Amino acid sequence: MNKKCIICGKQAKFVIKGTNDYYCEDCAKENFSDLSLLVSLEELAKEFKKHIVEKMKSSLKEENIENENLNE
């Protein structure tokens, strides 16, 4: 995820959940007293990847079941 800070344009590391407001670490520290209120883009990417992997596994299971039914 290559997002840019909405203030300075540097590579973003944080986002306000549910928005398109991205911040680099310096701007986030300067504008928010508690960074725990922001979502780390790295964590967001991990969650997204986990969701994709689960979806792929589910699709493969369904495909295998269909193939087994065709072979019967």
mmCIF file of the N, C-alpha and C atoms, coordinates in Angstrom:
data_MODEL
# 
_entry.id   MODEL 
# 
loop_
_atom_site.group_PDB 
_atom_site.id 
_atom_site.type_symbol 
_atom_site.label_atom_id 
_atom_site.label_alt_id 
_atom_site.label_comp_id 
_atom_site.label_asym_id 
_atom_site.label_entity_id 
_atom_site.label_seq_id 
_atom_site.pdbx_PDB_ins_code 
_atom_site.Cartn_x 
_atom_site.Cartn_y 
_atom_site.Cartn_z 
_atom_site.occupancy 
_atom_site.B_iso_or_equiv 
_atom_site.pdbx_formal_charge 
_atom_site.auth_seq_id 
_atom_site.auth_comp_id 
_atom_site.auth_asym_id 
_atom_site.auth_atom_id 
_atom_site.pdbx_PDB_model_num 
ATOM 1   N N  . MET A 1 1  ? 0.850   -1.172  0.000   1.00 0.00 ? 1  MET A N  1 
ATOM 2   C CA . MET A 1 1  ? 0.000   0.000   0.000   1.00 0.00 ? 1  MET A CA 1 
ATOM 3   C C  . MET A 1 1  ? 0.896   1.236   0.000   1.00 0.00 ? 1  MET A C  1 
ATOM 4   N N  . ASN A 1 2  ? 0.933   1.910   -1.110  1.00 0.00 ? 2  ASN A N  1 
ATOM 5   C CA . ASN A 1 2  ? 1.796   3.061   -1.250  1.00 0.00 ? 2  ASN A CA 1 
ATOM 6   C C  . ASN A 1 2  ? 0.959   4.338   -1.169  1.00 0.00 ? 2  ASN A C  1 
ATOM 7   N N  . LYS A 1 3  ? 0.617   4.740   0.040   1.00 0.00 ? 3  LYS A N  1 
ATOM 8   C CA . LYS A 1 3  ? -0.216  5.921   0.266   1.00 0.00 ? 3  LYS A CA 1 
ATOM 9   C C  . LYS A 1 3  ? 0.659   7.085   0.708   1.00 0.00 ? 3  LYS A C  1 
ATOM 10  N N  . LYS A 1 4  ? 0.207   8.295   0.431   1.00 0.00 ? 4  LYS A N  1 
ATOM 11  C CA . LYS A 1 4  ? 0.941   9.508   0.772   1.00 0.00 ? 4  LYS A CA 1 
ATOM 12  C C  . LYS A 1 4  ? 0.230   10.269  1.880   1.00 0.00 ? 4  LYS A C  1 
ATOM 13  N N  . CYS A 1 5  ? 1.015   10.915  2.722   1.00 0.00 ? 5  CYS A N  1 
ATOM 14  C CA . CYS A 1 5  ? 0.506   11.743  3.801   1.00 0.00 ? 5  CYS A CA 1 
ATOM 15  C C  . CYS A 1 5  ? -0.297  12.912  3.213   1.00 0.00 ? 5  CYS A C  1 
ATOM 16  N N  . ILE A 1 6  ? -1.470  13.177  3.793   1.00 0.00 ? 6  ILE A N  1 
ATOM 17  C CA . ILE A 1 6  ? -2.316  14.259  3.272   1.00 0.00 ? 6  ILE A CA 1 
ATOM 18  C C  . ILE A 1 6  ? -1.766  15.644  3.633   1.00 0.00 ? 6  ILE A C  1 
ATOM 19  N N  . ILE A 1 7  ? -0.795  15.694  4.537   1.00 0.00 ? 7  ILE A N  1 
ATOM 20  C CA . ILE A 1 7  ? -0.237  16.984  4.948   1.00 0.00 ? 7  ILE A CA 1 
ATOM 21  C C  . ILE A 1 7  ? 1.044   17.322  4.183   1.00 0.00 ? 7  ILE A C  1 
ATOM 22  N N  . CYS A 1 8  ? 2.003   16.377  4.199   1.00 0.00 ? 8  CYS A N  1 
ATOM 23  C CA . CYS A 1 8  ? 3.313   16.692  3.618   1.00 0.00 ? 8  CYS A CA 1 
ATOM 24  C C  . CYS A 1 8  ? 3.655   15.899  2.363   1.00 0.00 ? 8  CYS A C  1 
ATOM 25  N N  . GLY A 1 9  ? 2.908   14.843  2.079   1.00 0.00 ? 9  GLY A N  1 
ATOM 26  C CA . GLY A 1 9  ? 3.154   14.062  0.877   1.00 0.00 ? 9  GLY A CA 1 
ATOM 27  C C  . GLY A 1 9  ? 4.158   12.925  1.030   1.00 0.00 ? 9  GLY A C  1 
ATOM 28  N N  . LYS A 1 10 ? 4.752   12.774  2.218   1.00 0.00 ? 10 LYS A N  1 
ATOM 29  C CA . LYS A 1 10 ? 5.673   11.657  2.445   1.00 0.00 ? 10 LYS A CA 1 
ATOM 30  C C  . LYS A 1 10 ? 4.871   10.352  2.481   1.00 0.00 ? 10 LYS A C  1 
ATOM 31  N N  . GLN A 1 11 ? 5.600   9.230   2.450   1.00 0.00 ? 11 GLN A N  1 
ATOM 32  C CA . GLN A 1 11 ? 4.933   7.931   2.524   1.00 0.00 ? 11 GLN A CA 1 
ATOM 33  C C  . GLN A 1 11 ? 4.212   7.792   3.865   1.00 0.00 ? 11 GLN A C  1 
ATOM 34  N N  . ALA A 1 12 ? 2.940   7.413   3.801   1.00 0.00 ? 12 ALA A N  1 
ATOM 35  C CA . ALA A 1 12 ? 2.104   7.311   4.998   1.00 0.00 ? 12 ALA A CA 1 
ATOM 36  C C  . ALA A 1 12 ? 2.340   5.995   5.729   1.00 0.00 ? 12 ALA A C  1 
ATOM 37  N N  . LYS A 1 13 ? 2.193   6.077   7.059   1.00 0.00 ? 13 LYS A N  1 
ATOM 38  C CA . LYS A 1 13 ? 2.277   4.888   7.896   1.00 0.00 ? 13 LYS A CA 1 
ATOM 39  C C  . LYS A 1 13 ? 1.009   4.689   8.713   1.00 0.00 ? 13 LYS A C  1 
ATOM 40  N N  . PHE A 1 14 ? 0.140   5.700   8.742   1.00 0.00 ? 14 PHE A N  1 
ATOM 41  C CA . PHE A 1 14 ? -1.070  5.639   9.552   1.00 0.00 ? 14 PHE A CA 1 
ATOM 42  C C  . PHE A 1 14 ? -2.267  6.138   8.752   1.00 0.00 ? 14 PHE A C  1 
ATOM 43  N N  . VAL A 1 15 ? -3.464  5.690   9.175   1.00 0.00 ? 15 VAL A N  1 
ATOM 44  C CA . VAL A 1 15 ? -4.706  6.120   8.546   1.00 0.00 ? 15 VAL A CA 1 
ATOM 45  C C  . VAL A 1 15 ? -5.758  6.230   9.643   1.00 0.00 ? 15 VAL A C  1 
ATOM 46  N N  . ILE A 1 16 ? -6.698  7.144   9.448   1.00 0.00 ? 16 ILE A N  1 
ATOM 47  C CA . ILE A 1 16 ? -7.852  7.203   10.332  1.00 0.00 ? 16 ILE A CA 1 
ATOM 48  C C  . ILE A 1 16 ? -8.825  6.169   9.787   1.00 0.00 ? 16 ILE A C  1 
ATOM 49  N N  . LYS A 1 17 ? -9.187  5.195   10.623  1.00 0.00 ? 17 LYS A N  1 
ATOM 50  C CA . LYS A 1 17 ? -10.021 4.090   10.188  1.00 0.00 ? 17 LYS A CA 1 
ATOM 51  C C  . LYS A 1 17 ? -11.316 4.593   9.567   1.00 0.00 ? 17 LYS A C  1 
ATOM 52  N N  . GLY A 1 18 ? -11.632 4.029   8.415   1.00 0.00 ? 18 GLY A N  1 
ATOM 53  C CA . GLY A 1 18 ? -12.870 4.373   7.734   1.00 0.00 ? 18 GLY A CA 1 
ATOM 54  C C  . GLY A 1 18 ? -12.791 5.628   6.885   1.00 0.00 ? 18 GLY A C  1 
ATOM 55  N N  . THR A 1 19 ? -11.589 6.184   6.741   1.00 0.00 ? 19 THR A N  1 
ATOM 56  C CA . THR A 1 19 ? -11.427 7.393   5.921   1.00 0.00 ? 19 THR A CA 1 
ATOM 57  C C  . THR A 1 19 ? -10.268 7.207   4.943   1.00 0.00 ? 19 THR A C  1 
ATOM 58  N N  . ASN A 1 20 ? -10.050 8.213   4.131   1.00 0.00 ? 20 ASN A N  1 
ATOM 59  C CA . ASN A 1 20 ? -8.890  8.249   3.237   1.00 0.00 ? 20 ASN A CA 1 
ATOM 60  C C  . ASN A 1 20 ? -7.851  9.246   3.749   1.00 0.00 ? 20 ASN A C  1 
ATOM 61  N N  . ASP A 1 21 ? -7.836  9.472   5.063   1.00 0.00 ? 21 ASP A N  1 
ATOM 62  C CA . ASP A 1 21 ? -6.890  10.413  5.675   1.00 0.00 ? 21 ASP A CA 1 
ATOM 63  C C  . ASP A 1 21 ? -5.651  9.652   6.125   1.00 0.00 ? 21 ASP A C  1 
ATOM 64  N N  . TYR A 1 22 ? -4.564  9.780   5.340   1.00 0.00 ? 22 TYR A N  1 
ATOM 65  C CA . TYR A 1 22 ? -3.321  9.080   5.605   1.00 0.00 ? 22 TYR A CA 1 
ATOM 66  C C  . TYR A 1 22 ? -2.275  10.061  6.134   1.00 0.00 ? 22 TYR A C  1 
ATOM 67  N N  . TYR A 1 23 ? -1.416  9.571   7.042   1.00 0.00 ? 23 TYR A N  1 
ATOM 68  C CA . TYR A 1 23 ? -0.409  10.430  7.673   1.00 0.00 ? 23 TYR A CA 1 
ATOM 69  C C  . TYR A 1 23 ? 0.931   9.722   7.766   1.00 0.00 ? 23 TYR A C  1 
ATOM 70  N N  . CYS A 1 24 ? 2.008   10.466  7.550   1.00 0.00 ? 24 CYS A N  1 
ATOM 71  C CA . CYS A 1 24 ? 3.347   9.930   7.823   1.00 0.00 ? 24 CYS A CA 1 
ATOM 72  C C  . CYS A 1 24 ? 3.527   9.949   9.341   1.00 0.00 ? 24 CYS A C  1 
ATOM 73  N N  . GLU A 1 25 ? 4.581   9.321   9.824   1.00 0.00 ? 25 GLU A N  1 
ATOM 74  C CA . GLU A 1 25 ? 4.772   9.233   11.276  1.00 0.00 ? 25 GLU A CA 1 
ATOM 75  C C  . GLU A 1 25 ? 4.955   10.608  11.912  1.00 0.00 ? 25 GLU A C  1 
ATOM 76  N N  . ASP A 1 26 ? 5.724   11.486  11.272  1.00 0.00 ? 26 ASP A N  1 
ATOM 77  C CA . ASP A 1 26 ? 5.974   12.814  11.838  1.00 0.00 ? 26 ASP A CA 1 
ATOM 78  C C  . ASP A 1 26 ? 4.693   13.646  11.940  1.00 0.00 ? 26 ASP A C  1 
ATOM 79  N N  . CYS A 1 27 ? 3.904   13.673  10.861  1.00 0.00 ? 27 CYS A N  1 
ATOM 80  C CA . CYS A 1 27 ? 2.662   14.453  10.878  1.00 0.00 ? 27 CYS A CA 1 
ATOM 81  C C  . CYS A 1 27 ? 1.642   13.852  11.842  1.00 0.00 ? 27 CYS A C  1 
ATOM 82  N N  . ALA A 1 28 ? 1.625   12.532  11.958  1.00 0.00 ? 28 ALA A N  1 
ATOM 83  C CA . ALA A 1 28 ? 0.706   11.887  12.892  1.00 0.00 ? 28 ALA A CA 1 
ATOM 84  C C  . ALA A 1 28 ? 1.054   12.280  14.320  1.00 0.00 ? 28 ALA A C  1 
ATOM 85  N N  . LYS A 1 29 ? 2.331   12.244  14.648  1.00 0.00 ? 29 LYS A N  1 
ATOM 86  C CA . LYS A 1 29 ? 2.761   12.624  16.003  1.00 0.00 ? 29 LYS A CA 1 
ATOM 87  C C  . LYS A 1 29 ? 2.452   14.090  16.281  1.00 0.00 ? 29 LYS A C  1 
ATOM 88  N N  . GLU A 1 30 ? 2.639   14.929  15.270  1.00 0.00 ? 30 GLU A N  1 
ATOM 89  C CA . GLU A 1 30 ? 2.421   16.367  15.429  1.00 0.00 ? 30 GLU A CA 1 
ATOM 90  C C  . GLU A 1 30 ? 0.937   16.713  15.589  1.00 0.00 ? 30 GLU A C  1 
ATOM 91  N N  . ASN A 1 31 ? 0.057   15.958  14.921  1.00 0.00 ? 31 ASN A N  1 
ATOM 92  C CA . ASN A 1 31 ? -1.362  16.301  14.901  1.00 0.00 ? 31 ASN A CA 1 
ATOM 93  C C  . ASN A 1 31 ? -2.240  15.481  15.840  1.00 0.00 ? 31 ASN A C  1 
ATOM 94  N N  . PHE A 1 32 ? -1.713  14.377  16.359  1.00 0.00 ? 32 PHE A N  1 
ATOM 95  C CA . PHE A 1 32 ? -2.488  13.515  17.253  1.00 0.00 ? 32 PHE A CA 1 
ATOM 96  C C  . PHE A 1 32 ? -1.668  13.221  18.493  1.00 0.00 ? 32 PHE A C  1 
ATOM 97  N N  . SER A 1 33 ? -2.249  13.431  19.644  1.00 0.00 ? 33 SER A N  1 
ATOM 98  C CA . SER A 1 33 ? -1.514  13.176  20.881  1.00 0.00 ? 33 SER A CA 1 
ATOM 99  C C  . SER A 1 33 ? -1.427  11.687  21.181  1.00 0.00 ? 33 SER A C  1 
ATOM 100 N N  . ASP A 1 34 ? -2.362  10.904  20.651  1.00 0.00 ? 34 ASP A N  1 
ATOM 101 C CA . ASP A 1 34 ? -2.392  9.466   20.911  1.00 0.00 ? 34 ASP A CA 1 
ATOM 102 C C  . ASP A 1 34 ? -2.440  8.719   19.581  1.00 0.00 ? 34 ASP A C  1 
ATOM 103 N N  . LEU A 1 35 ? -1.299  8.160   19.160  1.00 0.00 ? 35 LEU A N  1 
ATOM 104 C CA . LEU A 1 35 ? -1.239  7.458   17.879  1.00 0.00 ? 35 LEU A CA 1 
ATOM 105 C C  . LEU A 1 35 ? -2.022  6.155   17.889  1.00 0.00 ? 35 LEU A C  1 
ATOM 106 N N  . SER A 1 36 ? -2.395  5.682   19.077  1.00 0.00 ? 36 SER A N  1 
ATOM 107 C CA . SER A 1 36 ? -3.167  4.441   19.133  1.00 0.00 ? 36 SER A CA 1 
ATOM 108 C C  . SER A 1 36 ? -4.575  4.634   18.552  1.00 0.00 ? 36 SER A C  1 
ATOM 109 N N  . LEU A 1 37 ? -4.984  5.881   18.372  1.00 0.00 ? 37 LEU A N  1 
ATOM 110 C CA . LEU A 1 37 ? -6.275  6.161   17.760  1.00 0.00 ? 37 LEU A CA 1 
ATOM 111 C C  . LEU A 1 37 ? -6.227  5.950   16.246  1.00 0.00 ? 37 LEU A C  1 
ATOM 112 N N  . LEU A 1 38 ? -5.018  5.917   15.692  1.00 0.00 ? 38 LEU A N  1 
ATOM 113 C CA . LEU A 1 38 ? -4.835  5.723   14.258  1.00 0.00 ? 38 LEU A CA 1 
ATOM 114 C C  . LEU A 1 38 ? -4.550  4.256   13.981  1.00 0.00 ? 38 LEU A C  1 
ATOM 115 N N  . VAL A 1 39 ? -4.829  3.841   12.754  1.00 0.00 ? 39 VAL A N  1 
ATOM 116 C CA . VAL A 1 39 ? -4.577  2.465   12.342  1.00 0.00 ? 39 VAL A CA 1 
ATOM 117 C C  . VAL A 1 39 ? -3.277  2.447   11.540  1.00 0.00 ? 39 VAL A C  1 
ATOM 118 N N  . SER A 1 40 ? -2.390  1.531   11.913  1.00 0.00 ? 40 SER A N  1 
ATOM 119 C CA . SER A 1 40 ? -1.140  1.364   11.169  1.00 0.00 ? 40 SER A CA 1 
ATOM 120 C C  . SER A 1 40 ? -1.462  0.750   9.812   1.00 0.00 ? 40 SER A C  1 
ATOM 121 N N  . LEU A 1 41 ? -0.891  1.309   8.741   1.00 0.00 ? 41 LEU A N  1 
ATOM 122 C CA . LEU A 1 41 ? -1.131  0.753   7.420   1.00 0.00 ? 41 LEU A CA 1 
ATOM 123 C C  . LEU A 1 41 ? -0.605  -0.669  7.329   1.00 0.00 ? 41 LEU A C  1 
ATOM 124 N N  . GLU A 1 42 ? 0.456   -0.966  8.072   1.00 0.00 ? 42 GLU A N  1 
ATOM 125 C CA . GLU A 1 42 ? 1.006   -2.316  8.083   1.00 0.00 ? 42 GLU A CA 1 
ATOM 126 C C  . GLU A 1 42 ? -0.013  -3.300  8.662   1.00 0.00 ? 42 GLU A C  1 
ATOM 127 N N  . GLU A 1 43 ? -0.667  -2.907  9.743   1.00 0.00 ? 43 GLU A N  1 
ATOM 128 C CA . GLU A 1 43 ? -1.694  -3.764  10.343  1.00 0.00 ? 43 GLU A CA 1 
ATOM 129 C C  . GLU A 1 43 ? -2.887  -3.926  9.401   1.00 0.00 ? 43 GLU A C  1 
ATOM 130 N N  . LEU A 1 44 ? -3.250  -2.846  8.732   1.00 0.00 ? 44 LEU A N  1 
ATOM 131 C CA . LEU A 1 44 ? -4.354  -2.893  7.785   1.00 0.00 ? 44 LEU A CA 1 
ATOM 132 C C  . LEU A 1 44 ? -4.024  -3.848  6.640   1.00 0.00 ? 44 LEU A C  1 
ATOM 133 N N  . ALA A 1 45 ? -2.789  -3.795  6.160   1.00 0.00 ? 45 ALA A N  1 
ATOM 134 C CA . ALA A 1 45 ? -2.355  -4.685  5.080   1.00 0.00 ? 45 ALA A CA 1 
ATOM 135 C C  . ALA A 1 45 ? -2.362  -6.138  5.541   1.00 0.00 ? 45 ALA A C  1 
ATOM 136 N N  . LYS A 1 46 ? -1.947  -6.396  6.783   1.00 0.00 ? 46 LYS A N  1 
ATOM 137 C CA . LYS A 1 46 ? -1.958  -7.765  7.317   1.00 0.00 ? 46 LYS A CA 1 
ATOM 138 C C  . LYS A 1 46 ? -3.385  -8.307  7.383   1.00 0.00 ? 46 LYS A C  1 
ATOM 139 N N  . GLU A 1 47 ? -4.315  -7.484  7.837   1.00 0.00 ? 47 GLU A N  1 
ATOM 140 C CA . GLU A 1 47 ? -5.719  -7.909  7.914   1.00 0.00 ? 47 GLU A CA 1 
ATOM 141 C C  . GLU A 1 47 ? -6.272  -8.205  6.517   1.00 0.00 ? 47 GLU A C  1 
ATOM 142 N N  . PHE A 1 48 ? -5.923  -7.354  5.570   1.00 0.00 ? 48 PHE A N  1 
ATOM 143 C CA . PHE A 1 48 ? -6.374  -7.530  4.195   1.00 0.00 ? 48 PHE A CA 1 
ATOM 144 C C  . PHE A 1 48 ? -5.819  -8.824  3.615   1.00 0.00 ? 48 PHE A C  1 
ATOM 145 N N  . LYS A 1 49 ? -4.537  -9.078  3.847   1.00 0.00 ? 49 LYS A N  1 
ATOM 146 C CA . LYS A 1 49 ? -3.893  -10.291 3.355   1.00 0.00 ? 49 LYS A CA 1 
ATOM 147 C C  . LYS A 1 49 ? -4.546  -11.530 3.979   1.00 0.00 ? 49 LYS A C  1 
ATOM 148 N N  . LYS A 1 50 ? -4.816  -11.481 5.277   1.00 0.00 ? 50 LYS A N  1 
ATOM 149 C CA . LYS A 1 50 ? -5.451  -12.601 5.972   1.00 0.00 ? 50 LYS A CA 1 
ATOM 150 C C  . LYS A 1 50 ? -6.820  -12.892 5.361   1.00 0.00 ? 50 LYS A C  1 
ATOM 151 N N  . HIS A 1 51 ? -7.575  -11.842 5.081   1.00 0.00 ? 51 HIS A N  1 
ATOM 152 C CA . HIS A 1 51 ? -8.904  -12.003 4.484   1.00 0.00 ? 51 HIS A CA 1 
ATOM 153 C C  . HIS A 1 51 ? -8.797  -12.654 3.097   1.00 0.00 ? 51 HIS A C  1 
ATOM 154 N N  . ILE A 1 52 ? -7.834  -12.220 2.308   1.00 0.00 ? 52 ILE A N  1 
ATOM 155 C CA . ILE A 1 52 ? -7.648  -12.781 0.963   1.00 0.00 ? 52 ILE A CA 1 
ATOM 156 C C  . ILE A 1 52 ? -7.268  -14.250 1.038   1.00 0.00 ? 52 ILE A C  1 
ATOM 157 N N  . VAL A 1 53 ? -6.348  -14.606 1.938   1.00 0.00 ? 53 VAL A N  1 
ATOM 158 C CA . VAL A 1 53 ? -5.925  -15.997 2.091   1.00 0.00 ? 53 VAL A CA 1 
ATOM 159 C C  . VAL A 1 53 ? -7.108  -16.874 2.495   1.00 0.00 ? 53 VAL A C  1 
ATOM 160 N N  . GLU A 1 54 ? -7.915  -16.405 3.446   1.00 0.00 ? 54 GLU A N  1 
ATOM 161 C CA . GLU A 1 54 ? -9.096  -17.163 3.878   1.00 0.00 ? 54 GLU A CA 1 
ATOM 162 C C  . GLU A 1 54 ? -10.079 -17.356 2.723   1.00 0.00 ? 54 GLU A C  1 
ATOM 163 N N  . LYS A 1 55 ? -10.260 -16.310 1.933   1.00 0.00 ? 55 LYS A N  1 
ATOM 164 C CA . LYS A 1 55 ? -11.171 -16.382 0.794   1.00 0.00 ? 55 LYS A CA 1 
ATOM 165 C C  . LYS A 1 55 ? -10.656 -17.373 -0.246  1.00 0.00 ? 55 LYS A C  1 
ATOM 166 N N  . MET A 1 56 ? -9.334  -17.374 -0.480  1.00 0.00 ? 56 MET A N  1 
ATOM 167 C CA . MET A 1 56 ? -8.743  -18.298 -1.442  1.00 0.00 ? 56 MET A CA 1 
ATOM 168 C C  . MET A 1 56 ? -8.889  -19.743 -0.963  1.00 0.00 ? 56 MET A C  1 
ATOM 169 N N  . LYS A 1 57 ? -8.652  -19.978 0.325   1.00 0.00 ? 57 LYS A N  1 
ATOM 170 C CA . LYS A 1 57 ? -8.795  -21.329 0.876   1.00 0.00 ? 57 LYS A CA 1 
ATOM 171 C C  . LYS A 1 57 ? -10.231 -21.812 0.731   1.00 0.00 ? 57 LYS A C  1 
ATOM 172 N N  . SER A 1 58 ? -11.177 -20.939 1.018   1.00 0.00 ? 58 SER A N  1 
ATOM 173 C CA . SER A 1 58 ? -12.596 -21.283 0.896   1.00 0.00 ? 58 SER A CA 1 
ATOM 174 C C  . SER A 1 58 ? -12.937 -21.642 -0.546  1.00 0.00 ? 58 SER A C  1 
ATOM 175 N N  . SER A 1 59 ? -12.431 -20.868 -1.491  1.00 0.00 ? 59 SER A N  1 
ATOM 176 C CA . SER A 1 59 ? -12.692 -21.124 -2.908  1.00 0.00 ? 59 SER A CA 1 
ATOM 177 C C  . SER A 1 59 ? -12.083 -22.454 -3.343  1.00 0.00 ? 59 SER A C  1 
ATOM 178 N N  . LEU A 1 60 ? -10.873 -22.748 -2.862  1.00 0.00 ? 60 LEU A N  1 
ATOM 179 C CA . LEU A 1 60 ? -10.228 -24.009 -3.210  1.00 0.00 ? 60 LEU A CA 1 
ATOM 180 C C  . LEU A 1 60 ? -10.995 -25.198 -2.654  1.00 0.00 ? 60 LEU A C  1 
ATOM 181 N N  . LYS A 1 61 ? -11.501 -25.072 -1.420  1.00 0.00 ? 61 LYS A N  1 
ATOM 182 C CA . LYS A 1 61 ? -12.287 -26.146 -0.828  1.00 0.00 ? 61 LYS A CA 1 
ATOM 183 C C  . LYS A 1 61 ? -13.550 -26.391 -1.654  1.00 0.00 ? 61 LYS A C  1 
ATOM 184 N N  . GLU A 1 62 ? -14.218 -25.315 -2.047  1.00 0.00 ? 62 GLU A N  1 
ATOM 185 C CA . GLU A 1 62 ? -15.431 -25.443 -2.848  1.00 0.00 ? 62 GLU A CA 1 
ATOM 186 C C  . GLU A 1 62 ? -15.115 -26.090 -4.193  1.00 0.00 ? 62 GLU A C  1 
ATOM 187 N N  . GLU A 1 63 ? -14.009 -25.716 -4.791  1.00 0.00 ? 63 GLU A N  1 
ATOM 188 C CA . GLU A 1 63 ? -13.601 -26.272 -6.074  1.00 0.00 ? 63 GLU A CA 1 
ATOM 189 C C  . GLU A 1 63 ? -13.289 -27.764 -5.944  1.00 0.00 ? 63 GLU A C  1 
ATOM 190 N N  . ASN A 1 64 ? -12.620 -28.149 -4.870  1.00 0.00 ? 64 ASN A N  1 
ATOM 191 C CA . ASN A 1 64 ? -12.305 -29.551 -4.646  1.00 0.00 ? 64 ASN A CA 1 
ATOM 192 C C  . ASN A 1 64 ? -13.573 -30.377 -4.450  1.00 0.00 ? 64 ASN A C  1 
ATOM 193 N N  . ILE A 1 65 ? -14.529 -29.840 -3.724  1.00 0.00 ? 65 ILE A N  1 
ATOM 194 C CA . ILE A 1 65 ? -15.799 -30.546 -3.512  1.00 0.00 ? 65 ILE A CA 1 
ATOM 195 C C  . ILE A 1 65 ? -16.517 -30.730 -4.836  1.00 0.00 ? 65 ILE A C  1 
ATOM 196 N N  . GLU A 1 66 ? -16.538 -29.702 -5.665  1.00 0.00 ? 66 GLU A N  1 
ATOM 197 C CA . GLU A 1 66 ? -17.186 -29.797 -6.981  1.00 0.00 ? 66 GLU A CA 1 
ATOM 198 C C  . GLU A 1 66 ? -16.486 -30.842 -7.841  1.00 0.00 ? 66 GLU A C  1 
ATOM 199 N N  . ASN A 1 67 ? -15.157 -30.872 -7.818  1.00 0.00 ? 67 ASN A N  1 
ATOM 200 C CA . ASN A 1 67 ? -14.403 -31.847 -8.602  1.00 0.00 ? 67 ASN A CA 1 
ATOM 201 C C  . ASN A 1 67 ? -14.667 -33.271 -8.127  1.00 0.00 ? 67 ASN A C  1 
ATOM 202 N N  . GLU A 1 68 ? -14.764 -33.440 -6.806  1.00 0.00 ? 68 GLU A N  1 
ATOM 203 C CA . GLU A 1 68 ? -15.050 -34.772 -6.262  1.00 0.00 ? 68 GLU A CA 1 
ATOM 204 C C  . GLU A 1 68 ? -16.443 -35.233 -6.696  1.00 0.00 ? 68 GLU A C  1 
ATOM 205 N N  . ASN A 1 69 ? -17.392 -34.326 -6.701  1.00 0.00 ? 69 ASN A N  1 
ATOM 206 C CA . ASN A 1 69 ? -18.747 -34.668 -7.123  1.00 0.00 ? 69 ASN A CA 1 
ATOM 207 C C  . ASN A 1 69 ? -18.798 -35.042 -8.604  1.00 0.00 ? 69 ASN A C  1 
ATOM 208 N N  . LEU A 1 70 ? -17.992 -34.391 -9.412  1.00 0.00 ? 70 LEU A N  1 
ATOM 209 C CA . LEU A 1 70 ? -17.949 -34.704 -10.848 1.00 0.00 ? 70 LEU A CA 1 
ATOM 210 C C  . LEU A 1 70 ? -17.329 -36.073 -11.095 1.00 0.00 ? 70 LEU A C  1 
ATOM 211 N N  . ASN A 1 71 ? -16.386 -36.468 -10.252 1.00 0.00 ? 71 ASN A N  1 
ATOM 212 C CA . ASN A 1 71 ? -15.676 -37.734 -10.410 1.00 0.00 ? 71 ASN A CA 1 
ATOM 213 C C  . ASN A 1 71 ? -16.492 -38.939 -9.930  1.00 0.00 ? 71 ASN A C  1 
ATOM 214 N N  . GLU A 1 72 ? -17.548 -38.701 -9.217  1.00 0.00 ? 72 GLU A N  1 
ATOM 215 C CA . GLU A 1 72 ? -18.351 -39.807 -8.675  1.00 0.00 ? 72 GLU A CA 1 
ATOM 216 C C  . GLU A 1 72 ? -19.228 -40.431 -9.705  1.00 0.00 ? 72 GLU A C  1 
# 
